[in-house]
Amino acid sequence: MPIYEIACRACGCQAEVLVLTADQDLVCPTCGSRETDKLMSATSTLTGREATALPGPKDTTCCGSAPGQAAGCAGPGSCCGKTF
């Protein structure tokens, strides 16, 4: 079930609509008009990937310490408060 971003030509509303079947019209959720245009939307960086817990057991910060073991570590890739 894809989600489309639409712009309604009748009322100007921009919204996301869930499409249940391929032949379903894209209807404006505000005014009910079928005079809608599909909009381009950004893709998710997580598309197709399995969710993982952060930080992971083998993640390290830029100084090589495990997250939480060095002062100022915020998580994977953190610079532990260092300026470069």
Residue pairs with C-beta under 8 A, 6 or more apart in sequence:
1 18
1 19
1 20
2 18
2 19
3 16
3 17
3 18
3 19
4 16
4 17
4 19
4 26
4 38
4 39
5 14
5 15
5 16
5 38
5 39
5 40
5 41
6 14
6 15
6 16
6 17
6 26
6 28
6 36
6 37
6 38
6 39
7 13
7 14
7 36
7 37
7 39
8 14
8 15
8 28
8 30
8 31
8 33
8 35
8 36
9 33
9 35
9 36
9 37
10 28
10 31
10 33
10 35
11 28
11 30
11 31
11 33
13 28
13 29
13 30
13 31
14 39
15 28
15 29
15 30
17 26
17 27
17 29
19 26
25 34
26 34
26 36
26 38
27 33
27 34
27 36
28 34
28 35
28 36
54 75
54 76
55 66
55 67
55 68
55 75
55 76
56 76
59 66
59 67
59 75
59 76
60 66
60 67
60 76
61 67
61 70
61 73
61 75
61 76
61 77
61 78
61 79
61 80
62 77
62 78
62 79
62 80
62 82
63 70
63 79
63 80
63 82
65 73
65 80
66 73
67 73
67 74
67 75
67 76
67 78
70 80
71 80
71 81
72 78
72 79
72 80
72 81
72 82
73 80
